[in-house]
Amino acid sequence: MKFDDLDKKMRVYETAQDICIVPEMYIVARIDGRGFTKLTKEKYDFEAPFDPKFRDYMVETTKHLMNCGFNVIYGYTQSDEISLLFHYNENSFGRKIRKFDSILAGEASAKFSTLLGGVAAFDCRISAFPNKNLVIDYFRWRNEDAHRNSLNAHCYWTLRKDGFNKREATKRIEKISISDKNELLFSYGINFNGLPSWQKRGIGFYWKETDKESFNPKTGEKVIAKRNTLYINYELPLKEGYYDLILSILSK
């Protein structure tokens, strides 16, 4: 069998499971750290519950993903996860899910591993939304998940540092209300509302048009050019303010 015939025959099996996201759907990718609990708590000595160095690794990984060939209009990271919102008309790789999943997971794993100086892996899942409201709901969901997880993490690690073992700390905070968790932290002198916003709400990434001084080679004069610059927001607005931010990005 000639190579061209063999190639054509085998390609059928390779592409048989291809699923493409249909046009006029918003694409969102969520990239999650694989086994990061063990990686951050056992293999590497990161500070609990939040380590600025780990945060910076996630920031740099998100920046990398927003510049790796896809048209990403918004990025968001909290804990060991990254969410990316693609331009409505993004058509890379014919919108094949397997290509988005494999490339984004691979790029994230490579970048984070380079920063870490060791092996770290991410997986990726794709969501497709038919309207802007569902996109906003998605990012509201991840934002509120960040707040919930942050409160639980601060309670858990405050107790652990006070001598509670894993089981005791977990049992102490399970099924108690949000206000009781805040009171628990306050009893240790910690005001949860006063903690850094990035720990409670995550970090947002989006493009802003800025003025940049440039040089006109023909006239020899300095000129001001418009450039899209990636802006990193460590102080995301709350509730409606956050939803309005996402809507404004979607509307550009």
Sequence and secondary structure as in RCSB ss.txt:
>XXXX:A:sequence
MKFDDLDKKMRVYETAQDICIVPEMYIVARIDGRGFTKLTKEKYDFEAPFDPKFRDYMVETTKHLMNCGFNVIYG
YTQSDEISLLFHYNENSFGRKIRKFDSILAGEASAKFSTLLGGVAAFDCRISAFPNKNLVIDYFRWRNEDAHRNS
LNAHCYWTLRKDGFNKREATKRIEKISISDKNELLFSYGINFNGLPSWQKRGIGFYWKETDKESFNPKTGEKVIA
KRNTLYINYELPLKEGYYDLILSILSK
>XXXX:A:secstr
  HHHHHHHHHHHHHTT  B  SS EEEEEEEEESHHHIIIIIS   SS  HHHHHHHHHHHHHHTTSSS EEEE
EEETTEEEEEE TT  GGGGBHHHHHHHHHHHHHHHHHHHHTS  EEEEEEEEESSHHHHHHHHHHHHHHHHHHH
HHHHHHHHHHHTT  HHHHHHHHTT  HHHHHHHHHHTT  GGGS HHHHH EEEEEEEEEEEEE TTT  EEEE
EEEEEEEESS   HHHHHHHHHHHHT 
